[in-house]
Amino acid sequence: GEKLKILSIKNNCKYFCIGANKTGTTSIGNAFKELGFVVGNQRKAEFLMDDYFKANYKNIIKYCRTGEVFQDVPFSCPNTFKIVDKEFTDSKFILTIRDSPDQWYDSLVGFHTRLFGNGKLPTWEDLEYFKDRPNDLLIINLSDKEAYTKFCRFINIEPKKVNFPWKNKTTEI
């Protein structure tokens, strides 16, 4: 297969968007790109799902050395955030959410021709892992008016705009 380009990044801090598909993960990635961060190639990340299902995280960890920001699968899959957090100890995590499960479902159906996976969004119980580390997890709904400001504050960047730069926004059905 294609070899991954490993970056030499002085700051070990990585940002992982662990929200489910169609909760604004692409918009988060785009916002990081606009701010000059190196965002991992999502197509390459999708090829790591075999490794995820085999609980072989070696290639996922290697892939994480190719950028500063990562989103969607395999990072939105259960427990992946725990593995990358142990490897990259200065990391921060962003959980993108929707107003309701119906809003998320409508967006997913509007974007895809068929539903894949079980569609389960992470719950607070799933995220008890971060209970003693509130500064390392941002839970954000991109439809909130203050979402972009909260995002920039979380990554210690001065906001350059007011509204979140949406990508792949689906109109409601």
Disulfide bonds with the S-S distance in Angstrom:
none
